[in-house]
Amino acid sequence: MANDILMVRIYLSESDHGKRKTLMQEILTLLQERHAVQGVTVFRGIAGFGASGEVRADDILRLNVDLPLVIEFFDELKVAEAAINLLDGLLPGGHVVSWPAQRYGTAALPSRRI
């Protein structure tokens, strides 16, 4: 049996900073403490570039690496959209994408803190 969910992906770089911590840490803290999403994964890319066109890559010749990060999570539509709204104003425009998906299996869902 499949459940409808919303997949959410956030694009950052390692050097992006929030108010007190790295932006990645602030996002993880918000999603964990203020919203009960189904789980969050952070991917660290080995190379990438954004709108500026500047390539950032993991290279032994570069001592100061600023690699791309992707934070991804999913949940039911209402929960995922509420989590996205929590991040409003914290992220630059256009750095969050989402798409509908199906969740398969009968795993027990944790109690919700909505």
Rosetta blueprint (number, residue, H / E / L):
1 M L
2 A E
3 N E
4 D E
5 I E
6 L E
7 M E
8 V E
9 R E
10 I E
11 Y E
12 L E
13 S E
14 E L
15 S L
16 D L
17 H E
18 G L
19 K L
20 R L
21 K L
22 T E
23 L H
24 M H
25 Q H
26 E H
27 I H
28 L H
29 T H
30 L H
31 L H
32 Q H
33 E H
34 R H
35 H L
36 A L
37 V L
38 Q L
39 G L
40 V E
41 T E
42 V E
43 F E
44 R E
45 G L
46 I L
47 A E
48 G E
49 F E
50 G L
51 A L
52 S L
53 G L
54 E L
55 V E
56 R E
57 A E
58 D L
59 D L
60 I L
61 L L
62 R L
63 L L
64 N L
65 V L
66 D L
67 L L
68 P E
69 L E
70 V E
71 I E
72 E E
73 F E
74 F E
75 D E
76 E L
77 L H
78 K H
79 V H
80 A H
81 E H
82 A H
83 A H
84 I H
85 N H
86 L H
87 L L
88 D L
89 G L
90 L L
91 L L
92 P L
93 G L
94 G L
95 H L
96 V E
97 V E
98 S E
99 W E
100 P E
101 A E
102 Q E
103 R E
104 Y E
105 G L
106 T L
107 A L
108 A L
109 L L
110 P L
111 S L
112 R L
113 R L
114 I L
